[in-house]
């Protein structure tokens, strides 16, 4: 009481089995107590006080006496080693490898009111890692979801950002194909908007230039057609003039190949169409021999010599060969042809003088013979006598 006098004694009764049940309840998990467990032992002796395994903490001997079970008799691996390690070194933590796993053990002392106990708790590494794995899996799942969402947002934003670029490229391609009426829609007043506006201005300029060019080309085409018509008309008139002459006329280039000829040339030489002579070597075609079969070389050809010298030439009598292989006497002129001061060929005019040569021979004969008798006349006789 308040005077310090003993009035009575308060006592409590607590079974060690109840402590074991409490330990079992505290450490039990969804699969029993295989992942974590605890034991309480007497510090000095190692005798079991309580355990979470449901084992008996003592045995009854044959004489009816009770004998406490030592921790060394507990089949769970590592508990005895953790106890001995603590007593030897004072280390309160101990790691024990078991098949397929590890046990993390912690040793705590309980000393109060005459009790000197040691509490040993053990937890499997796999149980510790469960939360870590769950957290990692959740983090990975969140990261994957975030990545997918980020990719989707990226493509949405990219598509939105690339839309003006796509419109610009599409418009450029269609303008390239010839549709000059298209222009790029300007969606925003940003860099792409300014680029699109510049492109539209460029397209306007190109369109105006092309329209102006088309008008200029149409005008120039009309002028060229007019000039070509005039040139064709002049060429036809020139050909008409050439064809109306009795003389044969043909032109040659610097290689001696024929470039043009008139109708009289074809007629005199015995050809029908111009394509039979155009591009041919005229020396090899009509002027390659003396008429008696003896060759006339290119160095001896008066036409080619005059062409090389850029001079004109006149030959009163020489042999030309017809298409059928026969020859005839002709007189010809060769005139050099210049363009812008540069020699480009020659023009040759010729005529068949076969009949004129016959008339000259007849006149010569009559000048020396009597027309009735065919005998030499007096002048011819006198010339013959003087020569004799």
RASUL-V673951 format. One record per residue. N is the residue number from 1. RES is the residue in three letters. SS is DSSP state (H for helix, E for strand, - for the rest). PHI is phi in whole degrees, 0 to 359 (NA if undefined). NEAR is the number of other ideal C-beta (glycine too) atoms within 8 Angstrom. Layout:
# RASUL-V673951
n-><N & N>
res-><RES & RES>
ss-><SS & SS>
phi-><PHI & PHI>
near-><NEAR & NEAR>
This chain:
# RASUL-V673951
n-><1 & 2 & 3 & 4 & 5 & 6 & 7 & 8 & 9 & 10 & 11 & 12 & 13 & 14 & 15 & 16 & 17 & 18 & 19 & 20 & 21 & 22 & 23 & 24 & 25 & 26 & 27 & 28 & 29 & 30 & 31 & 32 & 33 & 34 & 35 & 36 & 37 & 38 & 39 & 40 & 41 & 42 & 43 & 44 & 45 & 46 & 47 & 48 & 49 & 50 & 51 & 52 & 53 & 54 & 55 & 56 & 57 & 58 & 59 & 60 & 61 & 62 & 63 & 64 & 65 & 66 & 67 & 68 & 69 & 70 & 71 & 72 & 73 & 74 & 75 & 76 & 77 & 78 & 79 & 80 & 81 & 82 & 83 & 84 & 85 & 86 & 87 & 88 & 89 & 90 & 91 & 92 & 93 & 94 & 95 & 96 & 97 & 98 & 99 & 100 & 101 & 102 & 103 & 104 & 105 & 106 & 107 & 108 & 109 & 110 & 111 & 112 & 113 & 114 & 115 & 116 & 117 & 118 & 119 & 120 & 121 & 122 & 123 & 124 & 125 & 126 & 127 & 128 & 129 & 130 & 131 & 132 & 133 & 134 & 135 & 136 & 137 & 138 & 139 & 140 & 141 & 142 & 143 & 144 & 145 & 146 & 147 & 148 & 149 & 150 & 151 & 152 & 153 & 154 & 155 & 156 & 157 & 158 & 159 & 160 & 161 & 162 & 163 & 164 & 165 & 166 & 167 & 168 & 169 & 170 & 171 & 172 & 173 & 174 & 175 & 176 & 177 & 178 & 179 & 180 & 181 & 182 & 183 & 184 & 185 & 186 & 187 & 188 & 189 & 190 & 191 & 192 & 193 & 194 & 195 & 196 & 197 & 198 & 199 & 200 & 201 & 202 & 203 & 204 & 205 & 206 & 207 & 208 & 209 & 210 & 211 & 212 & 213 & 214 & 215 & 216 & 217 & 218 & 219 & 220 & 221 & 222 & 223 & 224 & 225 & 226 & 227 & 228 & 229 & 230 & 231 & 232 & 233 & 234 & 235 & 236 & 237 & 238 & 239 & 240 & 241 & 242 & 243 & 244 & 245 & 246 & 247 & 248 & 249 & 250 & 251 & 252 & 253 & 254 & 255 & 256 & 257 & 258 & 259 & 260 & 261 & 262 & 263 & 264 & 265 & 266 & 267 & 268 & 269 & 270 & 271 & 272 & 273 & 274 & 275 & 276 & 277 & 278 & 279 & 280 & 281 & 282 & 283 & 284 & 285 & 286 & 287 & 288 & 289 & 290 & 291 & 292 & 293 & 294 & 295 & 296 & 297 & 298 & 299 & 300 & 301 & 302 & 303 & 304 & 305 & 306 & 307 & 308 & 309 & 310 & 311 & 312 & 313 & 314 & 315 & 316 & 317 & 318 & 319 & 320 & 321 & 322 & 323 & 324 & 325 & 326 & 327 & 328 & 329 & 330 & 331 & 332 & 333 & 334 & 335 & 336 & 337 & 338 & 339 & 340 & 341 & 342 & 343 & 344 & 345 & 346 & 347 & 348 & 349 & 350 & 351 & 352 & 353 & 354 & 355 & 356 & 357 & 358 & 359 & 360 & 361 & 362 & 363 & 364 & 365 & 366 & 367 & 368 & 369 & 370 & 371 & 372 & 373 & 374 & 375 & 376 & 377 & 378 & 379 & 380 & 381 & 382 & 383 & 384 & 385 & 386 & 387 & 388>
res-><UNK & UNK & UNK & UNK & UNK & UNK & UNK & UNK & UNK & UNK & UNK & UNK & UNK & UNK & UNK & UNK & UNK & UNK & UNK & UNK & UNK & UNK & UNK & UNK & UNK & UNK & UNK & UNK & UNK & UNK & UNK & UNK & UNK & UNK & UNK & UNK & UNK & UNK & UNK & UNK & UNK & UNK & UNK & UNK & UNK & UNK & UNK & UNK & UNK & UNK & UNK & UNK & UNK & UNK & UNK & UNK & UNK & UNK & UNK & UNK & UNK & UNK & UNK & UNK & UNK & UNK & UNK & UNK & UNK & UNK & UNK & UNK & UNK & UNK & UNK & UNK & UNK & UNK & UNK & UNK & UNK & UNK & UNK & UNK & UNK & UNK & UNK & UNK & UNK & UNK & UNK & UNK & UNK & UNK & UNK & UNK & UNK & UNK & UNK & UNK & UNK & UNK & UNK & UNK & UNK & UNK & UNK & UNK & UNK & UNK & UNK & UNK & UNK & UNK & UNK & UNK & UNK & UNK & UNK & UNK & UNK & UNK & UNK & UNK & UNK & UNK & UNK & UNK & UNK & UNK & UNK & UNK & UNK & UNK & UNK & UNK & UNK & UNK & UNK & UNK & UNK & UNK & UNK & UNK & UNK & UNK & UNK & UNK & UNK & UNK & UNK & UNK & UNK & UNK & UNK & UNK & UNK & UNK & UNK & UNK & UNK & UNK & UNK & UNK & UNK & UNK & UNK & UNK & UNK & UNK & UNK & UNK & UNK & UNK & UNK & UNK & UNK & UNK & UNK & UNK & UNK & UNK & UNK & UNK & UNK & UNK & UNK & UNK & UNK & UNK & UNK & UNK & UNK & UNK & UNK & UNK & UNK & UNK & UNK & UNK & UNK & UNK & UNK & UNK & UNK & UNK & UNK & UNK & UNK & UNK & UNK & UNK & UNK & UNK & UNK & UNK & UNK & UNK & UNK & UNK & UNK & UNK & UNK & UNK & UNK & UNK & UNK & UNK & UNK & UNK & UNK & UNK & UNK & UNK & UNK & UNK & UNK & UNK & UNK & UNK & UNK & UNK & UNK & UNK & UNK & UNK & UNK & UNK & UNK & UNK & UNK & UNK & UNK & UNK & UNK & UNK & UNK & UNK & UNK & UNK & UNK & UNK & UNK & UNK & UNK & UNK & UNK & UNK & UNK & UNK & UNK & UNK & UNK & UNK & UNK & UNK & UNK & UNK & UNK & UNK & UNK & UNK & UNK & UNK & UNK & UNK & UNK & UNK & UNK & UNK & UNK & UNK & UNK & UNK & UNK & UNK & UNK & UNK & UNK & UNK & UNK & UNK & UNK & UNK & UNK & UNK & UNK & UNK & UNK & UNK & UNK & UNK & UNK & UNK & UNK & UNK & UNK & UNK & UNK & UNK & UNK & UNK & UNK & UNK & UNK & UNK & UNK & UNK & UNK & UNK & UNK & UNK & UNK & UNK & UNK & UNK & UNK & UNK & UNK & UNK & UNK & UNK & UNK & UNK & UNK & UNK & UNK & UNK & UNK & UNK & UNK & UNK & UNK & UNK & UNK & UNK & UNK & UNK & UNK & UNK & UNK & UNK & UNK & UNK & UNK & UNK & UNK & UNK & UNK & UNK & UNK & UNK & UNK & UNK & UNK & UNK & UNK & UNK & UNK & UNK & UNK & UNK & UNK & UNK & UNK & UNK & UNK & UNK>
ss-><- & - & - & - & - & - & - & - & - & - & - & - & - & - & - & H & H & H & H & H & H & H & H & H & H & H & H & - & E & - & - & E & - & - & - & E & E & E & E & E & E & E & - & - & - & - & E & E & E & E & E & - & - & - & - & - & - & E & E & E & - & - & - & - & - & E & E & E & - & E & H & H & H & - & - & - & - & - & H & H & H & H & H & H & H & H & H & H & H & - & - & - & E & E & E & E & E & E & - & - & E & E & E & E & E & E & E & E & E & E & E & E & - & - & E & E & E & E & E & E & E & E & E & E & H & H & H & H & H & H & H & H & H & H & H & H & H & H & H & H & H & H & H & H & H & H & H & H & H & H & H & H & H & H & H & H & H & H & H & H & H & H & H & H & H & H & H & H & H & H & H & H & H & H & H & H & - & - & - & - & - & - & - & - & - & - & - & - & - & - & H & H & H & H & H & H & H & H & H & H & H & H & H & H & H & H & H & H & H & H & H & H & H & H & H & H & H & H & H & H & H & H & H & H & H & H & H & H & H & H & H & H & H & H & H & H & H & H & H & H & H & H & H & H & - & - & - & E & E & E & E & E & E & - & - & - & E & E & E & E & E & - & H & H & H & H & H & H & H & - & - & - & - & H & H & H & - & - & - & - & E & H & H & H & H & H & - & - & E & - & - & - & - & - & E & - & - & - & - & - & - & H & H & H & H & H & H & H & H & - & - & - & E & E & E & E & E & E & E & E & E & - & - & - & - & - & E & E & E & E & E & E & E & E & E & E & E & E & E & - & - & E & E & E & E & E & E & E & E & E & E & E & - & H & H & H & H & H & H & H & H & H & H & H & H & H & H & H & E & - & - & - & - & - & - & E & - & H & H & H & H & H & H & H & H & H & H & ->
phi-><NA & 290 & 269 & 84 & 265 & 289 & 255 & 174 & 233 & 257 & 235 & 235 & 245 & 230 & 283 & 297 & 297 & 295 & 296 & 299 & 298 & 297 & 298 & 300 & 293 & 291 & 262 & 296 & 236 & 294 & 246 & 91 & 244 & 280 & 272 & 208 & 203 & 211 & 220 & 241 & 231 & 288 & 301 & 282 & 258 & 78 & 284 & 291 & 258 & 202 & 208 & 263 & 274 & 88 & 284 & 287 & 273 & 205 & 234 & 261 & 283 & 292 & 271 & 90 & 277 & 259 & 239 & 287 & 270 & 274 & 297 & 294 & 271 & 284 & 288 & 291 & 293 & 97 & 295 & 296 & 297 & 296 & 296 & 295 & 297 & 295 & 294 & 279 & 243 & 83 & 292 & 267 & 239 & 209 & 245 & 234 & 277 & 232 & 304 & 77 & 196 & 222 & 249 & 259 & 241 & 231 & 244 & 233 & 266 & 230 & 233 & 196 & 53 & 86 & 267 & 230 & 253 & 233 & 258 & 247 & 246 & 226 & 225 & 290 & 299 & 299 & 291 & 296 & 284 & 301 & 297 & 298 & 296 & 299 & 296 & 297 & 297 & 296 & 296 & 297 & 298 & 296 & 296 & 297 & 298 & 297 & 296 & 298 & 298 & 296 & 296 & 298 & 297 & 298 & 292 & 296 & 294 & 297 & 298 & 293 & 288 & 275 & 302 & 299 & 295 & 299 & 297 & 295 & 295 & 298 & 294 & 298 & 297 & 289 & 293 & 298 & 282 & 118 & 273 & 277 & 273 & 284 & 222 & 281 & 296 & 262 & 272 & 221 & 266 & 240 & 300 & 294 & 297 & 291 & 297 & 297 & 296 & 297 & 297 & 297 & 295 & 296 & 297 & 298 & 297 & 298 & 299 & 296 & 296 & 293 & 299 & 294 & 296 & 298 & 295 & 295 & 297 & 298 & 294 & 294 & 296 & 297 & 296 & 295 & 299 & 297 & 296 & 295 & 297 & 295 & 295 & 298 & 297 & 295 & 295 & 294 & 296 & 298 & 297 & 297 & 295 & 298 & 289 & 276 & 275 & 280 & 283 & 281 & 227 & 214 & 243 & 229 & 269 & 293 & 269 & 85 & 271 & 287 & 251 & 199 & 201 & 257 & 296 & 296 & 298 & 298 & 295 & 295 & 276 & 86 & 254 & 257 & 236 & 296 & 297 & 286 & 242 & 301 & 85 & 277 & 283 & 290 & 295 & 290 & 277 & 228 & 220 & 259 & 214 & 274 & 97 & 258 & 98 & 286 & 291 & 247 & 287 & 293 & 290 & 273 & 290 & 296 & 297 & 289 & 296 & 294 & 296 & 297 & 273 & 68 & 238 & 268 & 217 & 222 & 236 & 280 & 207 & 202 & 263 & 250 & 252 & 276 & 297 & 275 & 96 & 281 & 244 & 211 & 283 & 217 & 244 & 218 & 237 & 238 & 239 & 294 & 242 & 245 & 223 & 54 & 80 & 248 & 291 & 240 & 163 & 208 & 244 & 243 & 246 & 211 & 216 & 280 & 251 & 300 & 293 & 296 & 296 & 295 & 296 & 296 & 294 & 292 & 297 & 297 & 295 & 293 & 290 & 242 & 225 & 281 & 290 & 269 & 267 & 80 & 275 & 298 & 277 & 299 & 299 & 292 & 297 & 298 & 293 & 292 & 295 & 293 & 290 & 287>
near-><5 & 3 & 4 & 4 & 5 & 3 & 4 & 4 & 3 & 4 & 4 & 4 & 4 & 6 & 6 & 9 & 8 & 8 & 12 & 13 & 8 & 9 & 14 & 12 & 7 & 8 & 12 & 8 & 10 & 2 & 5 & 5 & 11 & 7 & 9 & 11 & 12 & 13 & 16 & 14 & 14 & 11 & 10 & 5 & 8 & 10 & 10 & 15 & 11 & 13 & 14 & 14 & 10 & 6 & 8 & 5 & 12 & 9 & 7 & 7 & 8 & 3 & 4 & 5 & 6 & 7 & 8 & 10 & 12 & 9 & 12 & 6 & 6 & 13 & 4 & 8 & 8 & 12 & 13 & 10 & 10 & 14 & 14 & 8 & 10 & 13 & 6 & 6 & 5 & 5 & 8 & 7 & 8 & 11 & 8 & 12 & 6 & 9 & 3 & 3 & 9 & 9 & 14 & 11 & 15 & 9 & 14 & 9 & 9 & 10 & 7 & 5 & 3 & 4 & 7 & 9 & 12 & 13 & 11 & 15 & 11 & 16 & 11 & 13 & 10 & 8 & 10 & 10 & 8 & 8 & 7 & 8 & 8 & 8 & 8 & 8 & 8 & 8 & 8 & 8 & 8 & 8 & 8 & 8 & 8 & 8 & 8 & 8 & 8 & 8 & 8 & 8 & 8 & 8 & 8 & 8 & 8 & 8 & 8 & 7 & 8 & 8 & 9 & 13 & 9 & 8 & 12 & 13 & 8 & 8 & 13 & 9 & 8 & 9 & 12 & 6 & 6 & 5 & 7 & 9 & 5 & 9 & 7 & 11 & 6 & 9 & 8 & 7 & 5 & 6 & 5 & 11 & 12 & 9 & 9 & 14 & 9 & 8 & 12 & 11 & 8 & 8 & 13 & 8 & 8 & 10 & 10 & 8 & 8 & 9 & 8 & 8 & 8 & 8 & 8 & 8 & 8 & 8 & 8 & 8 & 8 & 8 & 8 & 8 & 8 & 8 & 8 & 8 & 8 & 8 & 8 & 8 & 8 & 8 & 8 & 8 & 8 & 8 & 9 & 8 & 8 & 11 & 9 & 5 & 9 & 4 & 8 & 14 & 13 & 14 & 13 & 14 & 9 & 7 & 6 & 11 & 10 & 13 & 9 & 9 & 12 & 13 & 7 & 12 & 13 & 15 & 8 & 13 & 12 & 8 & 8 & 4 & 6 & 8 & 5 & 10 & 15 & 10 & 5 & 10 & 8 & 15 & 12 & 6 & 11 & 9 & 12 & 9 & 11 & 8 & 7 & 5 & 5 & 6 & 6 & 9 & 6 & 7 & 6 & 6 & 11 & 10 & 15 & 11 & 10 & 13 & 14 & 6 & 6 & 7 & 6 & 8 & 10 & 7 & 8 & 4 & 8 & 10 & 11 & 12 & 12 & 12 & 7 & 5 & 5 & 6 & 8 & 10 & 10 & 13 & 10 & 13 & 9 & 14 & 9 & 12 & 10 & 9 & 6 & 4 & 4 & 6 & 8 & 8 & 12 & 12 & 10 & 14 & 10 & 13 & 11 & 10 & 10 & 8 & 7 & 7 & 10 & 8 & 8 & 8 & 8 & 8 & 8 & 8 & 8 & 8 & 7 & 9 & 11 & 8 & 5 & 4 & 4 & 6 & 6 & 8 & 9 & 5 & 8 & 10 & 9 & 8 & 8 & 9 & 7 & 6 & 5 & 4>
